[in-house]
Amino acid sequence: MLDGDWWVGVVLGLIAVVMATLGDLVESVMKRDLGIKDMSQIIPGHGGLMDRLDSLLATIAPIWLLLHYLVF
């Protein structure tokens, strides 16, 4: 089941960490430039829904590309 190359897991982890951090930072810069605290009222006090999804959205495409071209 876990018979893949070890370096793919390392690259996967590094890409996930970097992209999740960048996604969070980019969204925070956008909020700061707009002068708002919450992007929506769906989850008040937590930065809104976008604050919960920013890291995930920034990570999905690079992880999918890595898995698509290196694993599957």
Biopython code that builds the backbone (N, CA, C, O; Angstrom):
import numpy as np
from Bio.PDB.StructureBuilder import StructureBuilder

atoms = [
    (1, "MET", "N", (0.820, -1.187, 0.000)),
    (1, "MET", "CA", (0.000, 0.000, 0.000)),
    (1, "MET", "C", (0.868, 1.256, 0.000)),
    (1, "MET", "O", (0.615, 2.169, -0.785)),
    (2, "LEU", "N", (1.870, 1.322, 0.849)),
    (2, "LEU", "CA", (2.749, 2.481, 0.918)),
    (2, "LEU", "C", (4.085, 2.162, 0.245)),
    (2, "LEU", "O", (5.146, 2.286, 0.856)),
    (3, "ASP", "N", (4.015, 1.754, -1.008)),
    (3, "ASP", "CA", (5.226, 1.331, -1.695)),
    (3, "ASP", "C", (5.776, 2.399, -2.643)),
    (3, "ASP", "O", (6.564, 2.079, -3.533)),
    (4, "GLY", "N", (5.376, 3.653, -2.469)),
    (4, "GLY", "CA", (5.864, 4.730, -3.322)),
    (4, "GLY", "C", (7.239, 5.201, -2.898)),
    (4, "GLY", "O", (7.767, 4.783, -1.867)),
    (5, "ASP", "N", (7.811, 6.078, -3.709)),
    (5, "ASP", "CA", (9.114, 6.648, -3.390)),
    (5, "ASP", "C", (9.002, 7.609, -2.214)),
    (5, "ASP", "O", (8.062, 8.400, -2.139)),
    (6, "TRP", "N", (9.956, 7.540, -1.303)),
    (6, "TRP", "CA", (9.931, 8.366, -0.096)),
    (6, "TRP", "C", (10.050, 9.847, -0.427)),
    (6, "TRP", "O", (9.483, 10.685, 0.274)),
    (7, "TRP", "N", (10.776, 10.175, -1.480)),
    (7, "TRP", "CA", (11.005, 11.584, -1.804)),
    (7, "TRP", "C", (9.730, 12.274, -2.283)),
    (7, "TRP", "O", (9.609, 13.494, -2.165)),
    (8, "VAL", "N", (8.783, 11.513, -2.818)),
    (8, "VAL", "CA", (7.502, 12.103, -3.223)),
    (8, "VAL", "C", (6.755, 12.605, -1.986)),
    (8, "VAL", "O", (6.132, 13.665, -2.025)),
    (9, "GLY", "N", (6.816, 11.859, -0.909)),
    (9, "GLY", "CA", (6.188, 12.292, 0.332)),
    (9, "GLY", "C", (6.833, 13.542, 0.907)),
    (9, "GLY", "O", (6.147, 14.417, 1.434)),
    (10, "VAL", "N", (8.159, 13.622, 0.803)),
    (10, "VAL", "CA", (8.864, 14.806, 1.290)),
    (10, "VAL", "C", (8.481, 16.024, 0.458)),
    (10, "VAL", "O", (8.197, 17.088, 1.007)),
    (11, "VAL", "N", (8.473, 15.872, -0.864)),
    (11, "VAL", "CA", (8.091, 16.978, -1.748)),
    (11, "VAL", "C", (6.641, 17.373, -1.513)),
    (11, "VAL", "O", (6.314, 18.560, -1.490)),
    (12, "LEU", "N", (5.777, 16.388, -1.339)),
    (12, "LEU", "CA", (4.365, 16.649, -1.054)),
    (12, "LEU", "C", (4.205, 17.470, 0.229)),
    (12, "LEU", "O", (3.436, 18.431, 0.258)),
    (13, "GLY", "N", (4.910, 17.103, 1.262)),
    (13, "GLY", "CA", (4.846, 17.834, 2.522)),
    (13, "GLY", "C", (5.384, 19.249, 2.394)),
    (13, "GLY", "O", (4.786, 20.188, 2.919)),
    (14, "LEU", "N", (6.498, 19.412, 1.705)),
    (14, "LEU", "CA", (7.075, 20.752, 1.528)),
    (14, "LEU", "C", (6.155, 21.661, 0.722)),
    (14, "LEU", "O", (5.963, 22.825, 1.071)),
    (15, "ILE", "N", (5.590, 21.128, -0.353)),
    (15, "ILE", "CA", (4.669, 21.925, -1.163)),
    (15, "ILE", "C", (3.440, 22.310, -0.349)),
    (15, "ILE", "O", (2.978, 23.448, -0.424)),
    (16, "ALA", "N", (2.912, 21.377, 0.421)),
    (16, "ALA", "CA", (1.722, 21.675, 1.234)),
    (16, "ALA", "C", (2.013, 22.767, 2.258)),
    (16, "ALA", "O", (1.202, 23.676, 2.437)),
    (17, "VAL", "N", (3.145, 22.690, 2.923)),
    (17, "VAL", "CA", (3.496, 23.692, 3.936)),
    (17, "VAL", "C", (3.679, 25.066, 3.310)),
    (17, "VAL", "O", (3.138, 26.056, 3.802)),
    (18, "VAL", "N", (4.441, 25.125, 2.225)),
    (18, "VAL", "CA", (4.722, 26.413, 1.579)),
    (18, "VAL", "C", (3.450, 27.029, 1.005)),
    (18, "VAL", "O", (3.189, 28.213, 1.219)),
    (19, "MET", "N", (2.666, 26.253, 0.288)),
    (19, "MET", "CA", (1.471, 26.801, -0.351)),
    (19, "MET", "C", (0.401, 27.185, 0.666)),
    (19, "MET", "O", (-0.282, 28.192, 0.480)),
    (20, "ALA", "N", (0.241, 26.413, 1.728)),
    (20, "ALA", "CA", (-0.740, 26.769, 2.757)),
    (20, "ALA", "C", (-0.354, 28.075, 3.445)),
    (20, "ALA", "O", (-1.208, 28.917, 3.723)),
    (21, "THR", "N", (0.929, 28.236, 3.716)),
    (21, "THR", "CA", (1.397, 29.473, 4.339)),
    (21, "THR", "C", (1.221, 30.657, 3.404)),
    (21, "THR", "O", (0.753, 31.717, 3.819)),
    (22, "LEU", "N", (1.594, 30.480, 2.146)),
    (22, "LEU", "CA", (1.428, 31.562, 1.168)),
    (22, "LEU", "C", (-0.040, 31.927, 0.976)),
    (22, "LEU", "O", (-0.374, 33.107, 0.869)),
    (23, "GLY", "N", (-0.909, 30.943, 0.932)),
    (23, "GLY", "CA", (-2.341, 31.209, 0.786)),
    (23, "GLY", "C", (-2.877, 32.029, 1.937)),
    (23, "GLY", "O", (-3.669, 32.950, 1.737)),
    (24, "ASP", "N", (-2.450, 31.700, 3.135)),
    (24, "ASP", "CA", (-2.890, 32.450, 4.304)),
    (24, "ASP", "C", (-2.337, 33.874, 4.289)),
    (24, "ASP", "O", (-3.058, 34.823, 4.598)),
    (25, "LEU", "N", (-1.071, 34.026, 3.934)),
    (25, "LEU", "CA", (-0.463, 35.355, 3.893)),
    (25, "LEU", "C", (-1.083, 36.243, 2.818)),
    (25, "LEU", "O", (-1.332, 37.425, 3.056)),
    (26, "VAL", "N", (-1.330, 35.685, 1.646)),
    (26, "VAL", "CA", (-1.930, 36.470, 0.556)),
    (26, "VAL", "C", (-3.322, 36.943, 0.944)),
    (26, "VAL", "O", (-3.678, 38.096, 0.701)),
    (27, "GLU", "N", (-4.103, 36.068, 1.542)),
    (27, "GLU", "CA", (-5.452, 36.458, 1.947)),
    (27, "GLU", "C", (-5.411, 37.515, 3.054)),
    (27, "GLU", "O", (-6.244, 38.421, 3.079)),
    (28, "SER", "N", (-4.455, 37.400, 3.957)),
    (28, "SER", "CA", (-4.319, 38.397, 5.024)),
    (28, "SER", "C", (-3.912, 39.756, 4.458)),
    (28, "SER", "O", (-4.394, 40.789, 4.922)),
    (29, "VAL", "N", (-3.032, 39.762, 3.464)),
    (29, "VAL", "CA", (-2.631, 41.024, 2.828)),
    (29, "VAL", "C", (-3.815, 41.666, 2.111)),
    (29, "VAL", "O", (-3.989, 42.883, 2.163)),
    (30, "MET", "N", (-4.620, 40.856, 1.447)),
    (30, "MET", "CA", (-5.805, 41.396, 0.771)),
    (30, "MET", "C", (-6.758, 42.016, 1.780)),
    (30, "MET", "O", (-7.276, 43.108, 1.547)),
    (31, "LYS", "N", (-6.999, 41.335, 2.904)),
    (31, "LYS", "CA", (-7.884, 41.882, 3.935)),
    (31, "LYS", "C", (-7.319, 43.172, 4.515)),
    (31, "LYS", "O", (-8.059, 44.127, 4.752)),
    (32, "ARG", "N", (-6.014, 43.201, 4.742)),
    (32, "ARG", "CA", (-5.390, 44.402, 5.303)),
    (32, "ARG", "C", (-5.492, 45.574, 4.322)),
    (32, "ARG", "O", (-5.769, 46.701, 4.732)),
    (33, "ASP", "N", (-5.268, 45.313, 3.029)),
    (33, "ASP", "CA", (-5.385, 46.371, 2.017)),
    (33, "ASP", "C", (-6.807, 46.905, 1.914)),
    (33, "ASP", "O", (-7.016, 48.098, 1.694)),
    (34, "LEU", "N", (-7.780, 46.018, 2.072)),
    (34, "LEU", "CA", (-9.180, 46.438, 2.009)),
    (34, "LEU", "C", (-9.654, 47.064, 3.315)),
    (34, "LEU", "O", (-10.711, 47.693, 3.351)),
    (35, "GLY", "N", (-8.887, 46.901, 4.381)),
    (35, "GLY", "CA", (-9.246, 47.479, 5.670)),
    (35, "GLY", "C", (-10.411, 46.794, 6.353)),
    (35, "GLY", "O", (-11.179, 47.433, 7.072)),
    (36, "ILE", "N", (-10.544, 45.492, 6.129)),
    (36, "ILE", "CA", (-11.636, 44.750, 6.763)),
    (36, "ILE", "C", (-11.078, 43.636, 7.632)),
    (36, "ILE", "O", (-9.981, 43.133, 7.389)),
    (37, "LYS", "N", (-11.837, 43.262, 8.636)),
    (37, "LYS", "CA", (-11.403, 42.194, 9.532)),
    (37, "LYS", "C", (-11.939, 40.835, 9.084)),
    (37, "LYS", "O", (-11.205, 39.847, 9.090)),
    (38, "ASP", "N", (-13.193, 40.783, 8.704)),
    (38, "ASP", "CA", (-13.825, 39.536, 8.278)),
    (38, "ASP", "C", (-14.222, 39.633, 6.812)),
    (38, "ASP", "O", (-14.790, 40.636, 6.380)),
    (39, "MET", "N", (-13.921, 38.584, 6.047)),
    (39, "MET", "CA", (-14.291, 38.563, 4.631)),
    (39, "MET", "C", (-15.773, 38.254, 4.439)),
    (39, "MET", "O", (-16.338, 38.568, 3.391)),
    (40, "SER", "N", (-16.397, 37.650, 5.424)),
    (40, "SER", "CA", (-17.834, 37.359, 5.342)),
    (40, "SER", "C", (-18.393, 37.245, 6.748)),
    (40, "SER", "O", (-17.644, 37.263, 7.725)),
    (41, "GLN", "N", (-19.682, 37.130, 6.847)),
    (41, "GLN", "CA", (-20.348, 37.002, 8.137)),
    (41, "GLN", "C", (-20.740, 35.556, 8.444)),
    (41, "GLN", "O", (-21.419, 35.291, 9.436)),
    (42, "ILE", "N", (-20.314, 34.628, 7.595)),
    (42, "ILE", "CA", (-20.686, 33.226, 7.798)),
    (42, "ILE", "C", (-20.070, 32.671, 9.082)),
    (42, "ILE", "O", (-20.736, 31.967, 9.841)),
    (43, "ILE", "N", (-18.793, 32.988, 9.322)),
    (43, "ILE", "CA", (-18.132, 32.569, 10.556)),
    (43, "ILE", "C", (-17.591, 33.835, 11.220)),
    (43, "ILE", "O", (-16.394, 34.106, 11.128)),
    (44, "PRO", "N", (-18.442, 34.613, 11.884)),
    (44, "PRO", "CA", (-17.990, 35.879, 12.463)),
    (44, "PRO", "C", (-16.934, 35.671, 13.554)),
    (44, "PRO", "O", (-16.999, 34.720, 14.334)),
    (45, "GLY", "N", (-15.971, 36.580, 13.584)),
    (45, "GLY", "CA", (-14.920, 36.507, 14.586)),
    (45, "GLY", "C", (-13.756, 35.621, 14.215)),
    (45, "GLY", "O", (-12.742, 35.611, 14.913)),
    (46, "HIS", "N", (-13.874, 34.878, 13.135)),
    (46, "HIS", "CA", (-12.808, 33.982, 12.691)),
    (46, "HIS", "C", (-12.234, 34.422, 11.352)),
    (46, "HIS", "O", (-11.499, 33.657, 10.728)),
    (47, "GLY", "N", (-12.540, 35.609, 10.897)),
    (47, "GLY", "CA", (-12.032, 36.070, 9.615)),
    (47, "GLY", "C", (-12.956, 35.734, 8.467)),
    (47, "GLY", "O", (-12.665, 36.075, 7.320)),
    (48, "GLY", "N", (-14.044, 35.084, 8.747)),
    (48, "GLY", "CA", (-14.978, 34.703, 7.701)),
    (48, "GLY", "C", (-14.643, 33.357, 7.092)),
    (48, "GLY", "O", (-13.656, 32.718, 7.458)),
    (49, "LEU", "N", (-15.464, 32.946, 6.177)),
    (49, "LEU", "CA", (-15.295, 31.644, 5.533)),
    (49, "LEU", "C", (-13.998, 31.572, 4.737)),
    (49, "LEU", "O", (-13.324, 30.543, 4.745)),
    (50, "MET", "N", (-13.644, 32.650, 4.053)),
    (50, "MET", "CA", (-12.436, 32.647, 3.234)),
    (50, "MET", "C", (-11.185, 32.453, 4.088)),
    (50, "MET", "O", (-10.210, 31.863, 3.623)),
    (51, "ASP", "N", (-11.200, 32.935, 5.312)),
    (51, "ASP", "CA", (-10.051, 32.760, 6.195)),
    (51, "ASP", "C", (-9.846, 31.293, 6.549)),
    (51, "ASP", "O", (-8.730, 30.884, 6.870)),
    (52, "ARG", "N", (-10.900, 30.505, 6.495)),
    (52, "ARG", "CA", (-10.800, 29.069, 6.767)),
    (52, "ARG", "C", (-10.398, 28.268, 5.531)),
    (52, "ARG", "O", (-9.844, 27.175, 5.646)),
    (53, "LEU", "N", (-10.679, 28.816, 4.353)),
    (53, "LEU", "CA", (-10.423, 28.071, 3.118)),
    (53, "LEU", "C", (-9.174, 28.518, 2.364)),
    (53, "LEU", "O", (-8.761, 27.841, 1.423)),
    (54, "ASP", "N", (-8.558, 29.642, 2.752)),
    (54, "ASP", "CA", (-7.464, 30.195, 1.963)),
    (54, "ASP", "C", (-6.285, 29.235, 1.819)),
    (54, "ASP", "O", (-5.742, 29.091, 0.724)),
    (55, "SER", "N", (-5.887, 28.590, 2.887)),
    (55, "SER", "CA", (-4.766, 27.650, 2.814)),
    (55, "SER", "C", (-5.126, 26.434, 1.967)),
    (55, "SER", "O", (-4.310, 25.953, 1.181)),
    (56, "LEU", "N", (-6.335, 25.950, 2.130)),
    (56, "LEU", "CA", (-6.776, 24.783, 1.361)),
    (56, "LEU", "C", (-6.827, 25.091, -0.130)),
    (56, "LEU", "O", (-6.365, 24.295, -0.947)),
    (57, "LEU", "N", (-7.388, 26.243, -0.483)),
    (57, "LEU", "CA", (-7.502, 26.604, -1.898)),
    (57, "LEU", "C", (-6.146, 26.790, -2.559)),
    (57, "LEU", "O", (-5.972, 26.451, -3.729)),
    (58, "ALA", "N", (-5.186, 27.326, -1.817)),
    (58, "ALA", "CA", (-3.849, 27.528, -2.380)),
    (58, "ALA", "C", (-3.079, 26.217, -2.502)),
    (58, "ALA", "O", (-2.113, 26.140, -3.261)),
    (59, "THR", "N", (-3.484, 25.204, -1.779)),
    (59, "THR", "CA", (-2.747, 23.942, -1.742)),
    (59, "THR", "C", (-3.299, 22.897, -2.705)),
    (59, "THR", "O", (-2.562, 22.008, -3.131)),
    (60, "ILE", "N", (-4.561, 22.985, -3.051)),
    (60, "ILE", "CA", (-5.211, 21.936, -3.848)),
    (60, "ILE", "C", (-4.532, 21.704, -5.195)),
    (60, "ILE", "O", (-4.190, 20.568, -5.524)),
    (61, "ALA", "N", (-4.333, 22.753, -5.968)),
    (61, "ALA", "CA", (-3.788, 22.593, -7.323)),
    (61, "ALA", "C", (-2.354, 22.042, -7.331)),
    (61, "ALA", "O", (-2.091, 21.088, -8.064)),
    (62, "PRO", "N", (-1.426, 22.595, -6.557)),
    (62, "PRO", "CA", (-0.071, 22.028, -6.591)),
    (62, "PRO", "C", (-0.005, 20.578, -6.112)),
    (62, "PRO", "O", (0.759, 19.782, -6.658)),
    (63, "ILE", "N", (-0.789, 20.232, -5.108)),
    (63, "ILE", "CA", (-0.791, 18.850, -4.630)),
    (63, "ILE", "C", (-1.378, 17.916, -5.683)),
    (63, "ILE", "O", (-0.858, 16.823, -5.906)),
    (64, "TRP", "N", (-2.457, 18.345, -6.327)),
    (64, "TRP", "CA", (-3.056, 17.522, -7.383)),
    (64, "TRP", "C", (-2.065, 17.317, -8.524)),
    (64, "TRP", "O", (-1.922, 16.203, -9.029)),
    (65, "LEU", "N", (-1.377, 18.389, -8.934)),
    (65, "LEU", "CA", (-0.398, 18.273, -10.018)),
    (65, "LEU", "C", (0.727, 17.314, -9.641)),
    (65, "LEU", "O", (1.135, 16.484, -10.454)),
    (66, "LEU", "N", (1.225, 17.425, -8.419)),
    (66, "LEU", "CA", (2.292, 16.529, -7.983)),
    (66, "LEU", "C", (1.818, 15.075, -8.005)),
    (66, "LEU", "O", (2.506, 14.202, -8.532)),
    (67, "LEU", "N", (0.658, 14.823, -7.440)),
    (67, "LEU", "CA", (0.144, 13.463, -7.428)),
    (67, "LEU", "C", (-0.154, 12.949, -8.829)),
    (67, "LEU", "O", (0.099, 11.783, -9.135)),
    (68, "HIS", "N", (-0.687, 13.812, -9.674)),
    (68, "HIS", "CA", (-1.042, 13.409, -11.044)),
    (68, "HIS", "C", (0.183, 13.028, -11.859)),
    (68, "HIS", "O", (0.172, 12.013, -12.555)),
    (69, "TYR", "N", (1.238, 13.828, -11.780)),
    (69, "TYR", "CA", (2.394, 13.594, -12.637)),
    (69, "TYR", "C", (3.468, 12.700, -12.034)),
    (69, "TYR", "O", (4.232, 12.086, -12.778)),
    (70, "LEU", "N", (3.552, 12.608, -10.719)),
    (70, "LEU", "CA", (4.607, 11.805, -10.113)),
    (70, "LEU", "C", (4.132, 10.486, -9.531)),
    (70, "LEU", "O", (4.931, 9.562, -9.380)),
    (71, "VAL", "N", (2.863, 10.374, -9.203)),
    (71, "VAL", "CA", (2.404, 9.173, -8.515)),
    (71, "VAL", "C", (1.475, 8.345, -9.388)),
    (71, "VAL", "O", (1.690, 7.142, -9.542)),
    (72, "PHE", "N", (0.452, 8.959, -9.959)),
    (72, "PHE", "CA", (-0.554, 8.183, -10.687)),
    (72, "PHE", "C", (-0.281, 8.116, -12.150)),
    (72, "PHE", "O", (-1.043, 7.496, -12.893)),
]
sb = StructureBuilder()
sb.init_structure("model")
sb.init_model(0)
sb.init_chain("A")
sb.init_seg("    ")
for serial, (resi, resn, name, xyz) in enumerate(atoms, 1):
    if name == "N":
        sb.init_residue(resn, " ", resi, " ")
    sb.init_atom(name, np.array(xyz, "f"), 0.0, 1.0, " ", f" {name:<3s}", serial, name[0])
structure = sb.get_structure()
